[in-house]
């Protein structure tokens, strides 16, 4: 009788070990299926985390508005002070809590009372006006971390109804001061939100990349996004995001960067994730935002009021 000798390899005595090619491919296929199921869940969890951070940012910013108003005769922060004379006029400089800043935009102004300083070192130099970048992460959206320029920022302010201190054609401010006591429904009045800037009025395919240098390219995502236009505007009567380009294609609007929704903080400090359509914006087939819609979430009355006139 033939027997295996003592020198026969153990693998032959026990039978062949390891996976067959079919078994290996089956395991790989199972791993691939599990990964395909898990990755979207992880992506959603990551997006949810960023939305939570953005909500926290906006809530803290809204506290800054409340503190500013309490310290300034109940007045809402202006979108941006109007220019007085020439740029070199010292009346264009404002204390923002940790130094002087040339004509600070709304979120920079909040620093004087709230301690939420947008810049580590403010600049009184007009030459830095459009190129200065934000240092405080509270003012940077986690879904748009590249939008750090203080002109082309990630969050826009409801300046038209809360504090448009630009000059009216006939003289005086367009809509300033506005006092908190004038707001009929703070719980449904938008204070600030994720902002797309002047690219909102362009078809999606015509929009360009973000410009961190503060460029005035009206097709660039985030251009002049510190100022957020309400949904419904009136040609020839309403102000527009970029007052040098008061045309429908240069309007601003919210951006649904959080899985199709914008992060929106209301004057009463609560935050919601809302689609542009839920907020009253009209989205066209090409993705551009028109000037029709309703202003019920932006007007201080809770009605579909037209923005204060520039005339």
Long-range contacts (C-beta under 8 A, 24 or more apart in sequence): 44-259, 47-143, 47-258, 47-259, 50-142, 50-143, 50-258, 51-143, 51-258, 51-259, 51-263, 51-273, 53-142, 54-141, 54-142, 54-143, 54-194, 54-258, 54-263, 55-263, 55-265, 55-271, 55-273, 57-137, 57-138, 57-139, 57-140, 57-141, 57-142, 57-155, 58-155, 58-192, 58-193, 58-263, 58-264, 58-265, 58-271, 59-265, 59-269, 59-270, 59-271, 60-116, 60-138, 61-107, 61-110, 61-116, 61-138, 61-139, 61-155, 61-191, 61-192, 61-265, 62-191, 62-192, 62-265, 62-266, 62-267, 62-269, 62-271, 63-114, 63-269, 64-107, 64-110, 64-111, 64-113, 64-114, 64-116, 65-110, 65-191, 65-267, 66-269, 67-110, 67-113, 67-114, 68-109, 68-110, 68-112, 68-113, 68-114, 69-179, 69-180, 70-113, 71-113, 72-113, 73-177, 73-179, 74-179, 74-180, 74-181, 75-163, 75-177, 75-178, 75-179, 75-180, 76-162, 76-163, 76-177, 76-178, 76-179, 76-180, 77-106, 77-109, 77-110, 77-157, 77-162, 77-163, 78-106, 78-109, 78-159, 78-163, 78-164, 78-165, 78-176, 78-177, 79-105, 79-106, 79-157, 79-159, 79-162, 79-163, 79-164, 79-165, 79-166, 79-226, 79-227, 80-104, 80-105, 80-106, 80-159, 80-165, 80-166, 80-226, 80-227, 81-165, 82-165, 82-166, 82-167, 82-173, 87-126, 88-126, 92-126, 93-124, 96-122, 98-122, 99-124, 100-124, 102-126, 102-128, 102-129, 103-129, 105-150, 105-151, 105-153, 105-226, 106-157, 106-159, 106-163, 106-226, 107-139, 107-150, 107-153, 107-155, 107-157, 107-226, 108-150, 118-150, 119-150, 130-214, 130-216, 131-213, 131-214, 132-214, 133-212, 141-194, 141-257, 141-263, 143-194, 143-257, 143-258, 144-194, 144-210, 144-222, 144-257, 146-210, 146-212, 147-210, 147-212, 147-222, 147-225, 148-212, 149-211, 149-212, 149-213, 149-214, 149-222, 150-214, 150-226, 151-214, 151-224, 151-226, 152-197, 152-210, 152-211, 152-212, 152-214, 152-215, 152-220, 152-222, 152-223, 152-224, 152-225, 152-226, 153-195, 153-222, 153-225, 153-226, 154-194, 154-195, 154-222, 154-225, 155-192, 155-193, 155-194, 155-195, 155-225, 155-226, 156-192, 156-193, 156-194, 156-195, 156-197, 156-225, 156-226, 156-227, 156-228, 156-241, 156-252, 156-254, 157-191, 157-192, 157-226, 157-227, 157-228, 158-189, 158-190, 158-191, 158-192, 158-193, 158-228, 158-230, 158-298, 159-227, 159-228, 160-229, 160-230, 160-238, 160-239, 160-298, 160-307, 160-308, 161-189, 161-230, 161-295, 161-298, 161-299, 161-300, 161-305, 161-307, 161-308, 162-189, 162-191, 162-267, 162-300, 164-239, 164-307, 164-308, 166-239, 166-243, 166-310, 168-309, 168-310, 168-311, 169-310, 169-311, 170-311, 174-239, 174-308, 174-309, 174-310, 175-307, 175-308, 178-300, 180-267, 182-300, 183-267, 183-300, 184-300, 184-301, 184-302, 185-300, 185-301, 185-302, 186-266, 186-267, 186-268, 187-266, 187-267, 187-268, 187-270, 188-266, 188-296, 188-297, 188-302, 189-266, 189-267, 189-297, 189-298, 189-299, 189-300, 189-302, 190-228, 190-230, 190-264, 190-265, 190-266, 190-267, 190-279, 190-297, 190-298, 191-265, 191-266, 191-267, 192-228, 192-264, 192-265, 193-228, 193-254, 193-262, 193-263, 193-264, 193-265, 193-279, 194-254, 194-255, 194-256, 194-257, 194-258, 194-262, 194-263, 194-264, 195-222, 195-225, 195-226, 195-227, 195-228, 195-252, 195-253, 195-254, 195-255, 196-221, 196-222, 196-225, 196-252, 196-253, 196-254, 196-255, 196-289, 197-221, 197-222, 197-223, 197-224, 197-225, 197-241, 197-252, 198-223, 198-224, 198-225, 198-241, 198-242, 198-245, 198-250, 198-251, 198-252, 199-223, 200-229, 200-251, 200-252, 200-253, 200-255, 200-288, 200-289, 201-247, 201-248, 201-249, 201-250, 201-251, 201-252, 201-253, 201-288, 201-289, 202-249, 202-288, 203-284, 203-286, 203-287, 203-288, 204-286, 204-287, 204-288, 205-286, 205-287, 216-242, 218-242, 218-245, 218-249, 218-250, 224-252, 225-252, 227-252, 228-252, 228-253, 228-254, 229-253, 229-307, 230-280, 230-295, 230-298, 230-299, 230-307, 231-279, 231-280, 231-281, 231-282, 231-289, 231-292, 231-293, 231-294, 231-295, 231-298, 232-280, 232-291, 232-292, 232-293, 232-294, 232-295, 232-304, 232-306, 232-307, 233-291, 233-307, 234-291, 234-306, 234-307, 234-309, 235-291, 237-306, 237-307, 237-309, 237-310, 237-311, 238-306, 238-307, 238-309, 238-310, 239-307, 239-308, 239-310, 246-310, 248-290, 248-291, 249-288, 251-289, 251-291, 253-281, 253-289, 254-279, 254-281
